[in-house]
Amino acid sequence: MAKIAIVHDYLCGMGGSERIFQYMCEEFPEADIYALAHNPDVTYPYFSDRGIRTTWMNRFVQSMDAFRWSFPISTYVMESLDLSGYDIVLSSSATVAKYVKVPDGTHVCYCYIPTRAIWHFDEYFGGGIKGRLFGLLLPWMKKRDYAAAQRVDRFIAISDATQDYIRQYYDRESEVIHSPIDLSKFSPSLKGKDHYLLVSRLEYWKRVDYAVEAFNKLGLPLRIIGTGKEEETLQAMAGHNITFLGSVDDAALAREYAEAKAVVFTPFLEYGLIPLEANASGTPVICYGKGGITETMVPLGSGESPTAVFFFEQTAEALIEAVRQFEAAEFDKAHLVRHASNWGVPEFKRKIRAVINSVEAA
């Protein structure tokens, strides 16, 4: 039997990539698990019992903000991780996990996106002193990130959009295995739906700002789940019709999805699990219709039973028009649930297992 290691960037949050990493670890319980850092107080409880092997950076990186400041040096730390003796290393990477070196085996990288801060610099930072400082390192970081990608033996992309980015930025080919959602966590509600919901980390590049502006003008109730460095700014912008719920547990999140009139999705993303979780809860989505969202959502007016209303500019005006279109439309709750069922965890695990089996057999 092959000796396997699974490596993630860092475990200091409860985002989609951490959840996907959990599914990988569940599928390979015999694997050794590595990450740059692990803060058990702010990530999924599952990892507390898996014996996460961390680096010396663990004492410094206990939050996403700390990771951002440490990013350049973290790439060197991951390169120096001793993975000798492993036949297969599966990295789960949006940033630094792909930097690992695998001297005795095959490196398979499940890539969420080529490092956003490097290759989508302007959209990620949006100005500010942190962006200006990182910008001085950008040419050097692009060279390092490209070089790390050349050491990967086999890339898996989470979406067609990510596959295109891997080809564009890394000059590498990849196969696509879409990220899943845990369908067992979500179900429709019989309660009436009279408010909108937005679920997001409150960071500049998530573009929650224009949703707040739009709902200020609409005067419709909007509930926002999430925290982040933009939280105070967004709260200061928001009218009395907008409620900030902060972080919530899985049960509360599922309930909020199910009881919302629609989920608003504002960022440009290579994929996006939140719209699928909304559909699994019987709730349609109002979303920025570019990027990976086009692979998972069926827009109103497409000629098929819709799962979402698309808008194509990240502005309050475009979102307001989309909300008005939504208010005049009808969605089939049962169809939304059936649509989301195409993205279940068992199929994801089966496909990841097939890749690892093919590497082991080669």
Legacy VTK file of the C-alpha trace (Angstrom):
# vtk DataFile Version 3.0
C-alpha trace
ASCII
DATASET POLYDATA
POINTS 362 float
0.000 0.000 0.000
1.263 3.448 -0.929
2.352 5.787 1.849
0.267 8.948 1.478
0.464 12.473 2.862
-2.181 15.168 2.446
-1.087 18.809 2.751
-3.217 21.947 3.123
-2.189 25.610 3.065
-3.189 26.436 6.663
-6.110 25.646 8.983
-7.080 28.977 10.532
-10.639 29.396 9.301
-13.820 27.623 8.273
-13.890 28.308 4.550
-14.727 26.040 1.666
-11.168 24.838 1.098
-10.865 23.664 4.709
-14.069 21.693 4.285
-12.830 20.108 1.034
-9.580 19.226 2.797
-11.641 17.469 5.464
-13.353 15.341 2.804
-9.951 14.339 1.419
-8.746 13.362 4.885
-11.900 11.346 5.505
-11.372 9.417 2.283
-7.751 8.584 3.213
-7.798 7.937 6.982
-4.405 6.231 6.729
-2.702 9.371 5.388
-0.465 11.680 7.389
-1.860 15.232 7.477
0.213 18.414 7.169
-0.464 22.148 7.153
1.600 25.287 7.580
-0.379 26.069 10.750
-3.452 24.925 12.660
-5.630 26.905 15.049
-8.181 24.433 16.450
-10.260 27.258 17.964
-11.272 28.723 14.605
-11.417 25.824 12.168
-13.487 22.653 11.850
-13.477 20.354 14.922
-12.675 17.342 12.720
-9.018 18.358 12.520
-8.507 18.328 16.288
-8.550 14.529 16.201
-6.429 13.969 13.106
-2.996 14.788 14.495
-2.197 17.679 12.158
1.546 18.048 11.594
2.426 21.728 11.413
5.567 23.776 10.763
7.492 26.115 13.037
5.299 28.912 11.645
2.400 27.546 13.686
3.274 29.772 16.638
2.946 32.883 14.450
0.156 31.997 12.012
-3.085 31.579 13.942
-5.367 33.661 11.718
-5.900 34.395 8.045
-4.579 37.922 8.525
-1.357 36.598 10.068
-0.986 34.226 7.135
-1.260 37.079 4.618
1.603 38.943 6.240
3.695 35.770 6.421
2.966 34.589 2.881
6.390 35.114 1.223
8.312 33.344 3.992
5.604 30.663 4.247
6.420 29.533 0.707
9.970 28.720 1.812
8.720 26.947 4.935
6.487 24.685 2.857
9.342 23.983 0.431
11.457 22.810 3.359
8.784 20.440 4.718
10.277 16.953 4.910
8.036 14.699 2.820
10.680 12.115 2.008
9.426 8.555 2.085
5.934 9.313 0.815
4.802 7.598 -2.376
1.979 10.079 -2.997
1.449 13.608 -1.704
-1.973 15.175 -2.285
-1.888 18.926 -1.765
-5.011 20.999 -1.223
-3.852 24.390 -2.371
-4.955 27.929 -3.027
-1.631 29.385 -1.862
1.382 27.599 -0.351
0.637 23.848 -0.186
1.703 23.356 -3.792
5.212 24.589 -2.869
6.053 21.302 -1.140
8.767 19.099 -2.596
8.141 15.372 -2.998
11.552 13.724 -3.454
10.438 10.081 -3.442
6.943 10.119 -4.877
4.249 11.808 -6.946
2.749 15.191 -6.128
-0.947 15.567 -7.017
-2.251 19.107 -6.460
-5.957 19.820 -6.012
-5.856 23.490 -6.977
-8.617 25.894 -5.964
-7.053 28.740 -7.916
-3.525 29.909 -8.785
-2.589 32.145 -5.851
-5.147 34.959 -5.977
-2.948 37.585 -4.309
-0.323 37.061 -7.033
-2.269 36.487 -10.237
-5.359 38.595 -9.423
-3.425 41.214 -7.504
-5.595 44.279 -8.196
-8.888 42.567 -7.395
-7.481 41.005 -4.235
-5.878 44.021 -2.587
-7.845 46.963 -3.975
-5.220 49.514 -2.896
-3.968 50.234 0.609
-0.544 49.945 2.180
-0.574 46.132 2.299
-1.216 45.983 -1.442
1.525 48.505 -2.204
4.051 46.591 -0.115
3.131 43.248 -1.670
3.217 44.846 -5.111
6.948 45.452 -4.708
7.421 41.682 -4.449
5.007 40.777 -7.223
7.459 40.007 -10.086
9.557 37.848 -7.763
6.491 36.091 -6.326
5.158 35.299 -9.803
8.435 33.594 -10.679
8.382 31.586 -7.440
4.757 30.591 -7.833
5.299 29.513 -11.429
8.388 27.487 -10.437
6.473 25.731 -7.652
3.733 24.784 -10.112
6.288 23.137 -12.396
7.237 20.711 -9.597
3.670 19.381 -9.372
3.301 16.065 -11.202
-0.448 16.217 -11.725
-2.951 19.057 -11.327
-6.635 18.726 -10.521
-8.727 21.892 -10.921
-11.907 22.589 -8.985
-13.636 24.029 -12.063
-13.249 24.797 -15.742
-12.440 28.383 -14.750
-9.560 27.222 -12.534
-8.409 24.859 -15.276
-8.126 27.869 -17.610
-6.146 29.805 -14.988
-3.756 26.894 -14.428
-3.126 26.772 -18.151
-2.761 30.564 -18.433
-0.529 31.227 -15.412
1.327 27.933 -14.923
1.370 26.581 -18.489
0.120 23.257 -17.162
-2.788 21.014 -18.060
-5.216 19.644 -15.478
-8.339 17.590 -15.040
-11.481 18.931 -13.357
-13.126 17.514 -10.239
-15.741 19.936 -8.977
-15.758 20.700 -5.257
-18.749 19.187 -3.416
-21.206 20.207 -0.738
-22.425 18.011 2.109
-26.027 17.493 1.051
-26.920 15.943 4.402
-26.563 19.335 6.089
-29.171 21.177 4.015
-32.909 20.868 3.496
-35.781 23.215 2.553
-37.951 24.974 5.133
-41.727 25.298 5.196
-41.455 28.717 6.823
-42.273 31.806 4.801
-39.346 33.648 3.253
-39.316 37.421 3.563
-35.631 38.363 3.806
-32.481 38.007 1.719
-29.233 36.406 2.894
-25.562 36.999 2.112
-22.886 34.556 3.319
-19.269 35.647 2.913
-15.987 36.461 4.553
-16.102 40.218 4.919
-13.026 41.030 2.855
-12.513 43.631 0.154
-12.248 41.193 -2.745
-15.548 39.518 -1.801
-17.262 42.799 -2.771
-19.961 42.804 -0.127
-19.862 46.615 -0.273
-22.102 47.020 -3.297
-24.653 44.585 -1.845
-24.910 46.768 1.261
-25.305 49.831 -0.964
-27.983 48.106 -3.062
-30.062 46.959 -0.097
-29.759 50.374 1.537
-31.493 51.735 -1.556
-33.987 48.882 -1.850
-34.911 48.991 1.820
-35.424 45.216 1.804
-34.284 43.070 4.749
-30.805 41.558 4.287
-29.053 39.287 6.760
-25.260 38.920 6.479
-23.325 35.949 7.862
-19.548 36.252 8.115
-16.709 38.180 9.677
-13.567 39.828 8.374
-11.482 42.956 8.277
-14.168 44.902 6.358
-16.825 44.201 8.992
-16.727 47.573 10.760
-16.675 49.475 7.466
-19.664 47.546 6.134
-21.608 47.937 9.373
-21.034 51.678 9.250
-22.423 51.737 5.693
-25.490 49.611 6.446
-29.025 50.830 7.063
-31.399 49.486 9.706
-32.749 46.886 7.269
-29.383 45.074 7.225
-28.478 42.705 10.058
-24.977 41.325 10.666
-25.018 37.889 12.287
-21.251 37.292 12.532
-20.072 33.679 12.562
-22.686 30.953 12.974
-22.493 27.192 13.410
-23.485 24.692 10.730
-27.008 24.226 12.038
-27.703 27.955 12.125
-26.215 28.392 8.653
-28.448 25.663 7.236
-31.490 27.265 8.862
-30.603 30.695 7.488
-30.183 29.282 3.984
-33.541 27.520 4.139
-35.466 30.497 5.524
-34.065 33.103 3.117
-36.013 34.412 0.155
-32.817 34.317 -1.919
-29.066 34.214 -1.317
-27.056 37.121 -2.716
-23.600 36.227 -4.087
-21.350 39.167 -4.970
-17.748 38.080 -5.747
-15.992 36.948 -8.886
-14.921 33.426 -7.995
-13.442 30.443 -9.733
-16.242 28.313 -8.271
-18.403 29.142 -5.256
-19.935 26.597 -2.880
-22.420 29.002 -1.270
-24.824 29.108 -4.257
-24.961 25.300 -4.307
-25.612 25.178 -0.561
-28.440 27.669 -1.077
-29.994 25.534 -3.828
-29.686 22.430 -1.637
-31.773 24.347 0.910
-34.452 25.069 -1.699
-33.348 28.683 -2.039
-32.509 30.467 -5.320
-29.503 32.736 -5.796
-28.936 36.250 -7.098
-25.332 36.233 -8.247
-22.602 37.964 -10.199
-22.749 35.861 -13.339
-19.092 35.481 -14.252
-16.435 32.902 -13.359
-17.115 29.456 -11.968
-20.713 30.319 -11.105
-21.589 29.679 -14.752
-20.656 26.000 -14.248
-23.011 25.390 -11.338
-25.967 27.794 -11.693
-28.706 27.930 -14.364
-29.661 31.580 -14.974
-33.173 32.911 -15.330
-34.002 33.308 -19.018
-31.763 30.470 -20.198
-34.692 28.375 -21.387
-34.158 25.841 -18.595
-35.626 25.726 -15.110
-33.552 28.410 -13.347
-31.578 28.206 -10.136
-30.365 31.817 -10.097
-30.678 35.354 -11.443
-27.430 36.623 -12.942
-26.167 40.202 -13.086
-23.011 41.202 -14.924
-21.578 44.300 -13.263
-20.363 44.486 -9.669
-22.424 47.572 -8.919
-25.361 48.379 -6.681
-27.421 49.339 -9.732
-26.903 45.972 -11.440
-27.765 44.100 -8.246
-30.891 46.199 -7.675
-32.127 45.339 -11.173
-31.413 41.638 -10.531
-33.395 41.737 -7.280
-36.321 43.257 -9.157
-36.081 40.503 -11.774
-36.036 37.937 -9.002
-39.106 39.425 -7.327
-41.050 38.955 -10.575
-39.835 35.386 -11.210
-40.822 31.962 -9.913
-38.487 29.161 -8.797
-39.238 25.490 -8.225
-37.936 24.557 -4.765
-37.861 20.828 -5.553
-35.890 21.482 -8.741
-33.340 23.561 -6.811
-32.750 20.665 -4.415
-32.438 18.151 -7.270
-29.988 20.449 -9.059
-27.720 20.704 -6.003
-27.738 16.924 -5.591
-25.305 16.673 -8.530
-22.528 18.016 -6.273
-22.507 15.544 -3.387
-19.516 14.484 -1.281
-19.551 10.733 -2.131
-19.021 11.406 -5.846
-16.173 13.813 -5.053
-14.465 11.237 -2.829
-14.894 8.551 -5.479
-13.204 10.724 -8.104
-10.320 11.729 -5.825
-9.824 8.078 -4.862
-9.735 7.112 -8.556
-6.957 9.646 -9.225
-4.848 8.394 -6.311
-5.442 4.778 -7.342
-4.283 5.559 -10.870
-1.112 7.193 -9.530
-0.453 4.191 -7.273
-0.939 1.788 -10.203
1.336 3.726 -12.569
LINES 1 363
362 0 1 2 3 4 5 6 7 8 9 10 11 12 13 14 15 16 17 18 19 20 21 22 23 24 25 26 27 28 29 30 31 32 33 34 35 36 37 38 39 40 41 42 43 44 45 46 47 48 49 50 51 52 53 54 55 56 57 58 59 60 61 62 63 64 65 66 67 68 69 70 71 72 73 74 75 76 77 78 79 80 81 82 83 84 85 86 87 88 89 90 91 92 93 94 95 96 97 98 99 100 101 102 103 104 105 106 107 108 109 110 111 112 113 114 115 116 117 118 119 120 121 122 123 124 125 126 127 128 129 130 131 132 133 134 135 136 137 138 139 140 141 142 143 144 145 146 147 148 149 150 151 152 153 154 155 156 157 158 159 160 161 162 163 164 165 166 167 168 169 170 171 172 173 174 175 176 177 178 179 180 181 182 183 184 185 186 187 188 189 190 191 192 193 194 195 196 197 198 199 200 201 202 203 204 205 206 207 208 209 210 211 212 213 214 215 216 217 218 219 220 221 222 223 224 225 226 227 228 229 230 231 232 233 234 235 236 237 238 239 240 241 242 243 244 245 246 247 248 249 250 251 252 253 254 255 256 257 258 259 260 261 262 263 264 265 266 267 268 269 270 271 272 273 274 275 276 277 278 279 280 281 282 283 284 285 286 287 288 289 290 291 292 293 294 295 296 297 298 299 300 301 302 303 304 305 306 307 308 309 310 311 312 313 314 315 316 317 318 319 320 321 322 323 324 325 326 327 328 329 330 331 332 333 334 335 336 337 338 339 340 341 342 343 344 345 346 347 348 349 350 351 352 353 354 355 356 357 358 359 360 361
